[in-house]
Amino acid sequence: SRRTTPHSAHRARRVFATCSRGPRTRMSAHAALGAFAAPRATRPTRGLDETVTRSPSSRARSRVRATPRAFLGGLGGAQRTKRTSKALTSDEVVPGQGRGSPKWNEIHAALVSAKVGKVAATDFERFCAKDDVLAIDVRQALEFEEWHVPPCVSCPYAVPDPNVLRRATGYAVSIKGGLKVRNPRFVDDARAAKVAAGAKTVVVVDTKGGDLDVSPKSPSAGSSGVYDTSDSQALRAAFELTQAGDFPDVRYVKGGLPAIVDDAGVAFESEKWGSFLRGLDDANKSDFRRLLMYSRLLPDPTNLPGVLGQGFVFLFIGLAYYDVAGIGSWAAQNVPAACAILPVCL
């Protein structure tokens, strides 16, 4: 028999009496007593504040749920390491992007709390020449192969969507590499690269860089990295590394790769496009070179479906506008709202 206090027994009798009134609810006095005898217990697990809820029906297997804001309390590398001796895997960290990820302003606050450092673009080459520093380029592998900056190694934070249909929709709108998702093995891959290099400090870089010195925009103003200069994939990747427990010093480069190449003058490498891109600089067309490099406009087969599709649409509109071979007349009769732009309807 279970020993209880008079107060808990009184609560159990009251619940049992209430539940027994309904014809569809069946609960014994012992079960009702057990529901109150097994209170909600909160304990820290692997450095995150997690709540374990036990009920009579699921007592054999507890369900552990980490709240989205659990990481905000002491996520810093030093604090994080003190709380656990075991490093977390990619599956165990709170994701910085995609399903289950917090809002950017929460990630920004966590990175500031974790004291993620900054490396000036002008100091990047000198800083990364140290034996205990590893620079990782978190762009997709396809972009790294097109061009990269030594001594960065490729460790993509985004990978092609494993769902072929979703990935193909990206091809249709000329997204290089198709639609992408968060790399489910990013932390594990970064850890392997760090161990192989014998590094203690990890510098994450991408095309945007981000900036922790400025406040993020409010969610109402749009928290996407497209509109928020403080946001970047590099910082979202750093957010996951700071949780892992064995990355004591994570840093980023303000301004990202464009600042490293154009402001600091660090040479980039490209086996496929190097001669062409440097030729643009020699021809005083550096703006065009920057556009191709930083806007992901270097030609690639994955862009071809979207280019062909969009080219067909523009060709059809042009032929219809000038009513070539009667295409405009046909469109006026069969395409809704076509008369709004076609002179043949006037």
C-alpha positions as CSV (number, residue, x, y, z in Angstrom):
1,S,0.0,0.0,0.0
2,R,1.1,3.5,-0.7
3,R,1.7,5.9,2.2
4,T,0.2,9.3,1.7
5,T,-0.4,12.4,3.8
6,P,-3.9,13.2,4.9
7,H,-4.0,16.1,2.5
8,S,-3.1,14.1,-0.6
9,A,-5.6,11.4,0.4
10,H,-8.3,14.0,0.7
11,R,-7.4,15.3,-2.8
12,A,-7.5,11.8,-4.2
13,R,-10.9,11.1,-2.7
14,R,-12.2,14.4,-4.0
15,V,-10.9,13.7,-7.6
16,F,-12.3,10.2,-7.5
17,A,-15.7,11.4,-6.4
18,T,-15.7,14.0,-9.2
19,C,-14.6,11.6,-11.9
20,S,-17.0,8.9,-10.9
21,R,-20.0,11.1,-11.6
22,G,-19.5,11.0,-15.4
23,P,-20.6,7.7,-17.1
24,R,-17.7,7.7,-19.5
25,T,-14.9,8.2,-16.9
26,R,-13.5,5.3,-15.0
27,M,-10.8,5.8,-12.4
28,S,-10.2,3.9,-9.3
29,A,-9.3,5.5,-6.0
30,H,-5.9,4.0,-6.2
31,A,-5.3,5.4,-9.7
32,A,-6.6,8.9,-8.6
33,L,-4.3,8.7,-5.6
34,G,-1.4,7.8,-7.8
35,A,-2.0,10.7,-10.1
36,F,-1.3,13.1,-7.2
37,A,1.3,10.9,-5.6
38,A,3.5,11.2,-8.7
39,P,3.9,15.0,-9.0
40,R,5.5,16.9,-11.9
41,A,9.3,16.8,-11.5
42,T,11.7,19.2,-13.1
43,R,15.3,18.4,-13.5
44,P,18.2,19.7,-15.7
45,T,19.2,17.2,-18.3
46,R,22.3,17.6,-20.5
47,G,22.5,21.3,-19.7
48,L,19.0,22.2,-20.9
49,D,16.1,22.9,-18.6
50,E,13.7,20.0,-19.4
51,T,10.4,19.0,-17.8
52,V,9.6,15.3,-17.2
53,T,5.9,14.6,-16.9
54,R,4.8,11.2,-15.4
55,S,1.3,10.0,-15.5
56,P,-0.3,6.7,-14.6
57,S,-0.7,5.7,-18.3
58,S,2.9,6.6,-19.3
59,R,4.8,6.0,-16.1
60,A,6.9,3.2,-17.7
61,R,8.2,5.6,-20.3
62,S,8.6,9.3,-19.5
63,R,8.3,11.9,-22.1
64,V,11.0,14.5,-22.1
65,R,10.4,17.8,-23.7
66,A,12.8,20.7,-24.0
67,T,11.0,24.1,-24.2
68,P,12.1,26.4,-27.0
69,R,13.5,29.0,-24.5
70,A,15.3,26.5,-22.3
71,F,18.6,27.4,-23.9
72,L,18.4,31.0,-22.8
73,G,19.4,30.2,-19.2
74,G,23.2,29.8,-19.2
75,L,24.0,28.5,-22.7
76,G,27.5,30.0,-22.7
77,G,30.3,27.6,-23.6
78,A,32.0,27.8,-20.2
79,Q,28.8,27.5,-18.2
80,R,27.6,24.8,-20.5
81,T,30.7,22.7,-20.0
82,K,30.4,22.9,-16.3
83,R,26.9,21.4,-16.3
84,T,27.8,18.3,-18.2
85,S,30.9,16.3,-19.2
86,K,29.2,14.7,-22.2
87,A,29.1,16.5,-25.6
88,L,25.8,16.8,-27.3
89,T,25.2,15.4,-30.8
90,S,23.4,17.1,-33.7
91,D,20.1,15.5,-32.7
92,E,20.4,16.7,-29.1
93,V,20.9,20.5,-29.6
94,V,18.2,23.0,-30.2
95,P,18.2,23.7,-33.9
96,G,19.1,27.1,-35.1
97,Q,16.9,26.9,-38.3
98,G,13.9,25.0,-39.4
99,R,11.4,23.0,-37.4
100,G,11.8,23.4,-33.6
101,S,14.1,26.4,-33.9
102,P,13.6,29.6,-31.7
103,K,13.0,33.0,-33.2
104,W,16.0,34.9,-34.3
105,N,15.9,37.5,-31.5
106,E,16.0,34.6,-29.0
107,I,19.0,33.0,-30.8
108,H,20.7,36.4,-30.9
109,A,20.2,36.8,-27.1
110,A,21.6,33.4,-26.5
111,L,24.7,34.1,-28.7
112,V,25.4,37.3,-26.8
113,S,24.9,35.5,-23.5
114,A,27.3,32.8,-24.7
115,K,29.9,35.6,-25.5
116,V,30.4,34.4,-29.1
117,G,33.4,36.4,-30.3
118,K,34.0,38.4,-33.5
119,V,37.0,38.3,-35.9
120,A,37.6,41.4,-38.0
121,A,37.8,40.6,-41.7
122,T,41.2,42.3,-41.8
123,D,42.5,40.0,-39.1
124,F,40.9,36.8,-40.5
125,E,44.0,35.5,-42.4
126,R,46.4,36.2,-39.5
127,F,44.0,34.8,-36.9
128,C,43.2,31.6,-38.8
129,A,47.0,30.9,-39.4
130,K,47.2,29.8,-35.7
131,D,47.5,26.1,-35.1
132,D,44.6,25.9,-32.8
133,V,42.1,27.7,-35.0
134,L,39.7,26.1,-37.5
135,A,37.7,28.1,-40.0
136,I,34.6,26.4,-41.4
137,D,32.6,27.6,-44.4
138,V,28.9,26.8,-43.7
139,R,27.6,27.5,-47.2
140,Q,26.3,24.5,-49.2
141,A,28.9,22.2,-50.7
142,L,28.0,23.3,-54.2
143,E,28.9,26.9,-53.5
144,F,32.1,25.9,-51.7
145,E,33.2,24.0,-54.8
146,E,32.6,27.1,-57.0
147,W,34.9,29.2,-54.9
148,H,36.2,29.5,-51.3
149,V,38.7,31.2,-49.1
150,P,41.6,29.3,-47.7
151,P,42.1,27.9,-45.0
152,C,38.3,27.4,-44.7
153,V,37.1,23.8,-44.8
154,S,33.6,23.0,-46.0
155,C,31.0,22.1,-43.3
156,P,27.6,23.0,-44.8
157,Y,24.8,24.1,-42.4
158,A,22.2,23.6,-45.2
159,V,21.9,20.5,-47.4
160,P,19.6,19.6,-50.3
161,D,16.1,18.6,-49.1
162,P,16.0,14.8,-49.0
163,N,12.4,15.0,-50.4
164,V,12.9,15.0,-54.2
165,L,9.7,16.8,-55.0
166,R,10.4,19.6,-52.5
167,R,13.9,19.9,-53.8
168,A,12.7,20.0,-57.4
169,T,10.5,23.0,-56.7
170,G,13.7,24.9,-55.9
171,Y,15.1,23.9,-59.3
172,A,12.0,25.3,-60.9
173,V,12.6,28.8,-59.5
174,S,16.3,28.7,-60.2
175,I,17.5,28.1,-56.6
176,K,21.0,26.7,-56.8
177,G,21.0,23.2,-55.5
178,G,17.2,23.2,-55.0
179,L,15.4,23.7,-51.8
180,K,17.5,23.0,-48.8
181,V,17.0,22.1,-45.1
182,R,19.2,22.3,-42.0
183,N,22.0,19.8,-42.0
184,P,20.9,17.1,-39.5
185,R,24.6,16.2,-38.9
186,F,26.1,19.7,-38.7
187,V,27.4,19.6,-35.1
188,D,28.8,16.1,-35.6
189,D,30.5,17.1,-38.9
190,A,32.0,20.2,-37.3
191,R,33.2,18.2,-34.3
192,A,35.0,15.7,-36.6
193,A,36.6,18.6,-38.5
194,K,37.7,20.2,-35.2
195,V,39.2,17.0,-33.9
196,A,41.0,16.3,-37.1
197,A,42.5,19.8,-37.1
198,G,43.4,19.7,-33.4
199,A,41.6,23.1,-33.0
200,K,40.2,24.8,-29.9
201,T,38.7,27.8,-31.6
202,V,36.2,27.6,-34.5
203,V,35.4,30.5,-36.8
204,V,32.2,30.1,-38.8
205,V,31.9,32.1,-42.1
206,D,29.3,32.5,-44.8
207,T,28.3,35.0,-47.4
208,K,26.4,37.3,-45.0
209,G,28.3,37.1,-41.7
210,G,25.7,38.7,-39.5
211,D,26.4,41.1,-36.6
212,L,25.8,40.6,-32.9
213,D,26.6,44.2,-32.1
214,V,23.3,45.4,-33.5
215,S,19.9,44.5,-32.1
216,P,17.8,42.2,-34.2
217,K,14.6,43.5,-35.7
218,S,11.4,42.7,-33.9
219,P,9.4,39.7,-35.3
220,S,6.7,42.1,-36.5
221,A,9.3,43.8,-38.7
222,G,10.4,40.5,-40.2
223,S,13.0,38.3,-38.5
224,S,14.2,36.6,-41.7
225,G,17.9,37.0,-42.4
226,V,17.0,38.6,-45.7
227,Y,15.8,41.7,-44.0
228,D,17.8,41.6,-40.7
229,T,21.4,42.5,-41.1
230,S,22.2,40.9,-37.7
231,D,21.1,37.4,-38.9
232,S,23.1,34.9,-40.9
233,Q,23.5,31.2,-41.3
234,A,26.9,31.4,-39.8
235,L,25.4,32.7,-36.5
236,R,22.7,30.1,-36.5
237,A,25.4,27.5,-37.0
238,A,27.3,29.0,-34.1
239,F,24.2,28.8,-32.0
240,E,24.2,25.0,-32.3
241,L,27.9,24.7,-31.7
242,T,27.7,26.7,-28.4
243,Q,25.3,24.1,-27.1
244,A,27.4,21.1,-27.9
245,G,29.7,21.4,-24.9
246,D,33.0,20.8,-26.6
247,F,33.3,24.1,-28.6
248,P,34.6,26.4,-25.9
249,D,35.5,29.3,-28.3
250,V,33.2,30.0,-31.3
251,R,33.6,33.1,-33.4
252,Y,32.2,34.7,-36.5
253,V,33.3,37.3,-39.1
254,K,31.3,40.4,-39.4
255,G,30.6,41.0,-43.1
256,G,31.3,37.4,-44.0
257,L,33.2,36.3,-47.1
258,P,32.6,39.5,-49.0
259,A,34.4,41.5,-46.3
260,I,37.2,38.9,-46.2
261,V,37.8,39.0,-50.0
262,D,37.0,42.6,-50.9
263,D,37.8,44.6,-47.8
264,A,40.7,42.5,-46.4
265,G,42.0,41.5,-49.8
266,V,42.3,37.8,-49.0
267,A,42.7,35.7,-52.2
268,F,39.9,33.2,-53.0
269,E,40.4,29.9,-54.8
270,S,38.3,28.5,-57.6
271,E,39.4,25.6,-59.8
272,K,36.5,26.1,-62.2
273,W,35.9,29.9,-62.3
274,G,39.1,31.3,-60.9
275,S,40.5,32.6,-64.2
276,F,37.2,34.0,-65.3
277,L,36.5,35.8,-62.1
278,R,40.0,37.3,-61.8
279,G,39.7,38.4,-65.4
280,L,36.7,40.4,-64.5
281,D,38.8,42.3,-61.9
282,D,41.5,42.9,-64.5
283,A,38.9,44.3,-66.8
284,N,37.6,46.7,-64.1
285,K,34.4,44.7,-63.8
286,S,34.7,43.9,-60.1
287,D,31.1,44.8,-59.5
288,F,30.0,42.1,-61.9
289,R,32.4,39.6,-60.3
290,R,31.0,40.4,-56.9
291,L,27.4,40.0,-58.2
292,L,28.2,36.5,-59.6
293,M,30.0,35.3,-56.4
294,Y,27.9,36.7,-53.6
295,S,24.5,36.4,-55.3
296,R,25.0,32.7,-56.3
297,L,24.7,33.5,-60.0
298,L,27.6,31.5,-61.3
299,P,26.1,29.1,-63.9
300,D,25.2,25.6,-62.6
301,P,23.1,22.8,-64.1
302,T,20.7,23.0,-61.1
303,N,19.7,26.5,-62.3
304,L,18.9,25.3,-65.8
305,P,15.3,24.2,-65.3
306,G,14.3,27.5,-63.7
307,V,16.2,29.5,-66.4
308,L,14.5,27.6,-69.2
309,G,11.0,27.8,-67.5
310,Q,11.3,31.5,-66.9
311,G,12.7,32.1,-70.3
312,F,9.7,30.4,-71.8
313,V,7.3,32.5,-69.8
314,F,8.9,35.8,-70.9
315,L,9.1,34.5,-74.5
316,F,5.4,33.7,-74.5
317,I,4.5,37.1,-73.0
318,G,6.6,38.9,-75.7
319,L,5.0,36.9,-78.6
320,A,1.5,37.5,-77.1
321,Y,2.1,41.2,-76.7
322,Y,3.0,41.6,-80.3
323,D,0.4,39.0,-81.4
324,V,3.0,37.0,-83.3
325,A,1.3,34.2,-85.2
326,G,-2.0,35.0,-83.5
327,I,-0.6,34.1,-80.1
328,G,-2.0,37.3,-78.6
329,S,-5.5,36.7,-80.0
330,W,-5.4,33.2,-78.6
331,A,-4.3,34.4,-75.2
332,A,-7.0,37.1,-75.1
333,Q,-9.6,34.4,-75.5
334,N,-8.2,31.6,-73.3
335,V,-6.0,33.2,-70.7
336,P,-7.8,35.0,-67.8
337,A,-7.0,38.7,-67.4
338,A,-4.7,38.6,-70.5
339,C,-6.5,41.6,-71.9
340,A,-5.2,43.7,-69.1
341,I,-1.8,43.8,-70.8
342,L,-2.3,42.8,-74.4
343,P,-2.7,45.6,-77.1
344,V,-4.8,43.2,-79.3
345,C,-7.7,43.7,-76.9
346,L,-7.8,47.5,-77.3
